[in-house]
């Protein structure tokens, strides 16, 4: 039986087994590969997407459980990279391999949606479920702060220089 | 430079584009007298519209080489980076020279080559413009993709002159002079990283994302016991599972680094294959390895420490006699574990077999070796295999092996005319790694009243057969402080193991530096000397020490050590009780690094790394400063992960740990809030940065823990000794 959800603002219907994880629905049924497979057990956060604005691990989320929900993936954050976090990530040259960064961005975006001026501790707590094997944590934290300054009106380079 | 010659070729592409290729070959006559100039290759394409396409020749795994190497070309060509496009080159080592990514070699192996290619291309463009204008070449200059004749006010864009340039005779590349460092406009600037916009918008740029129409997806179950073989399985049942298309046993070829025996399940989508796998029941022939355990290895090492070492790796003077009569001596044992690479993108590979020809899309660090292995395993001619390189989610040495490539190729050959994608689970990846080998070191040393090390003896119990170490488990006879001490010995005894081992970021150094510089710290305290002064005393006068492969530049190491002491305020800052500074340095992969860590330890052995200062000398240029700093920060955080929690243990011949919860890496809140990175620029050709910043971190932190708490870390991971992150 088809399962319908709102994916990045559009109604989407998939006819797959109820227990297929959302991650594999996204990657292999809908050909949206921005959401990444890292561990399959909710340890690494590479598969983080939003369900009604909350960050969830799509590798552990049966697709049936998101029927009728609003799902946002990295492809929906801003396809052009216009979200303040994406701009901050580029300004600070955050990634190395980049494999975890879609998940990092989605966790950070969920944080900023509910906390417009997070402290270091807020960021560390919100990002605790996202591993970065390359160790870009210091830059990720700086980039979240930079995105906040950009949302408050600074351009990326101004906000970076004003740090 | 003098020992090399460069061959370049220019050809006219349809549409008037200019194509410039080059490669380097050793000028020494090739073996057996055969003249073997390699075919030239294509690195630069200048289109009439001014867009310049540069080839990223080496595998990109997050080390930034897809940006750094094209920057070298762009610098010498005086390009406008905004007009540069970078494409990933397919595997063609005749065309491009070596295309591996390992050993921090990509920069040093390409520095001279790419500067010559770029400078030669630039000269030809200038010559073409000078001919047009009928002016001397010497009066022309280049900037941002244009040739200028300032005296007459003329200029022409590269795209407009490229066709004419490509028709000119090739200048002798040996006589083309690359730029001087002071004229650099691109090298030394953090140009926008290639693929960065694609990374932050979730574009399908990774190996795991690669798909073709009609592709089938495979899982591959290997025997949990290393080297074991699949005898039979409930294949009929598996084939009836939803969307499963194929299920078969692979006998394997007896080499786990090529094709381990197992069961392949192929389905229309990967998840269906993996679901079917849950019902798979295999009868394995586990083989003799089933008796291996980590407990057994540890017991054997303890037993071997009570016996004489089996063989000598190096012996200078008579350390035994000096230690026997010394007043101040240290006698301690260090242990470090097997660990996994744990790169975030699990092993995967795509392959298609059509009419005896194999096409592979691979995330390999050594695609050339992968091609040879696939040819051997599948009985194909190397010429019948094509390998495309795909961006990978981390390497760290795991993708120096090509087992995923051979497995995918084998499965594809069984299902001809169909593209196949093999994807491992995290559990597959962690349980079938080529692990950083564990080891045991019994360290004995003596110091005199002046603070000199008078004797050093290391009994290294490692893994192997007889005197043959398993991969990445050996210690070099030139390893520091060899050549710095008169009475110095490293001897070894090897324990046989069937656990697959291999290089992990800064192989050997990632464990040896911890032992060596922790032990030096113990000797410094035994001598009652400051740990930095003690090390400077050990390094001695600025000079080259040792010869050939063992040569070690004491001047470069002194410089980074002195700078690390300076920037960290070593000996000048009052630290609160429970907080200490520790230092370590190490030379590996052509790079000299010294690091200082400030660490707090509380009564419950909770550890907080407050700050790390890292100072490196990797030569005259830092090609991409942002990427360089990122590599150093990452190496430091990687080192912390290795110290605290990571351990692979073996029970009944198989790996116990299966996923990140059992092999933990540092998370954001455990990472140091600050890492300060400095580069000391020396007059040496630039070398790589992926590896050398890692090794000194471990002793720096361990020594800081001692300074903070009085507890010496002699066992890794530290969690086994009751430490945890604050």
Boltz contact constraints between the chains, C-beta under 6 A:
constraints:
  - contact:
      token1: [A, 20]
      token2: [B, 271]
      max_distance: 6.0
  - contact:
      token1: [A, 24]
      token2: [B, 271]
      max_distance: 6.0
  - contact:
      token1: [A, 28]
      token2: [B, 269]
      max_distance: 6.0
  - contact:
      token1: [A, 33]
      token2: [B, 204]
      max_distance: 6.0
  - contact:
      token1: [A, 33]
      token2: [B, 209]
      max_distance: 6.0
  - contact:
      token1: [A, 34]
      token2: [B, 202]
      max_distance: 6.0
  - contact:
      token1: [A, 38]
      token2: [B, 344]
      max_distance: 6.0
  - contact:
      token1: [A, 39]
      token2: [B, 426]
      max_distance: 6.0
  - contact:
      token1: [A, 39]
      token2: [B, 659]
      max_distance: 6.0
  - contact:
      token1: [A, 39]
      token2: [B, 660]
      max_distance: 6.0
  - contact:
      token1: [A, 40]
      token2: [B, 426]
      max_distance: 6.0
  - contact:
      token1: [A, 41]
      token2: [B, 659]
      max_distance: 6.0
  - contact:
      token1: [A, 43]
      token2: [B, 660]
      max_distance: 6.0
  - contact:
      token1: [A, 43]
      token2: [B, 661]
      max_distance: 6.0
  - contact:
      token1: [A, 44]
      token2: [B, 660]
      max_distance: 6.0
  - contact:
      token1: [A, 74]
      token2: [B, 202]
      max_distance: 6.0
  - contact:
      token1: [A, 75]
      token2: [B, 202]
      max_distance: 6.0
  - contact:
      token1: [A, 81]
      token2: [B, 197]
      max_distance: 6.0
  - contact:
      token1: [A, 81]
      token2: [B, 200]
      max_distance: 6.0
  - contact:
      token1: [A, 81]
      token2: [B, 201]
      max_distance: 6.0
  - contact:
      token1: [A, 86]
      token2: [B, 200]
      max_distance: 6.0
  - contact:
      token1: [A, 89]
      token2: [B, 200]
      max_distance: 6.0
  - contact:
      token1: [A, 90]
      token2: [B, 196]
      max_distance: 6.0
  - contact:
      token1: [A, 93]
      token2: [B, 193]
      max_distance: 6.0
  - contact:
      token1: [A, 93]
      token2: [B, 626]
      max_distance: 6.0
  - contact:
      token1: [A, 95]
      token2: [B, 199]
      max_distance: 6.0
  - contact:
      token1: [A, 96]
      token2: [B, 62]
      max_distance: 6.0
  - contact:
      token1: [A, 96]
      token2: [B, 630]
      max_distance: 6.0
  - contact:
      token1: [A, 96]
      token2: [B, 634]
      max_distance: 6.0
  - contact:
      token1: [A, 97]
      token2: [B, 61]
      max_distance: 6.0
  - contact:
      token1: [A, 97]
      token2: [B, 62]
      max_distance: 6.0
  - contact:
      token1: [A, 97]
      token2: [B, 393]
      max_distance: 6.0
  - contact:
      token1: [A, 97]
      token2: [B, 394]
      max_distance: 6.0
  - contact:
      token1: [A, 98]
      token2: [B, 199]
      max_distance: 6.0
  - contact:
      token1: [A, 99]
      token2: [B, 344]
      max_distance: 6.0
  - contact:
      token1: [A, 99]
      token2: [B, 345]
      max_distance: 6.0
  - contact:
      token1: [A, 99]
      token2: [B, 393]
      max_distance: 6.0
  - contact:
      token1: [A, 100]
      token2: [B, 344]
      max_distance: 6.0
  - contact:
      token1: [A, 101]
      token2: [B, 199]
      max_distance: 6.0
  - contact:
      token1: [A, 102]
      token2: [B, 202]
      max_distance: 6.0
  - contact:
      token1: [A, 124]
      token2: [B, 668]
      max_distance: 6.0
  - contact:
      token1: [A, 124]
      token2: [B, 669]
      max_distance: 6.0
  - contact:
      token1: [A, 127]
      token2: [B, 668]
      max_distance: 6.0
  - contact:
      token1: [A, 128]
      token2: [B, 667]
      max_distance: 6.0
  - contact:
      token1: [A, 131]
      token2: [B, 665]
      max_distance: 6.0
  - contact:
      token1: [A, 133]
      token2: [B, 343]
      max_distance: 6.0
  - contact:
      token1: [A, 133]
      token2: [B, 344]
      max_distance: 6.0
  - contact:
      token1: [A, 133]
      token2: [B, 394]
      max_distance: 6.0
  - contact:
      token1: [A, 134]
      token2: [B, 62]
      max_distance: 6.0
  - contact:
      token1: [A, 134]
      token2: [B, 634]
      max_distance: 6.0
  - contact:
      token1: [A, 135]
      token2: [B, 634]
      max_distance: 6.0
  - contact:
      token1: [A, 135]
      token2: [B, 637]
      max_distance: 6.0
  - contact:
      token1: [A, 135]
      token2: [B, 638]
      max_distance: 6.0
  - contact:
      token1: [A, 137]
      token2: [B, 668]
      max_distance: 6.0
  - contact:
      token1: [A, 137]
      token2: [B, 671]
      max_distance: 6.0
  - contact:
      token1: [A, 138]
      token2: [B, 633]
      max_distance: 6.0
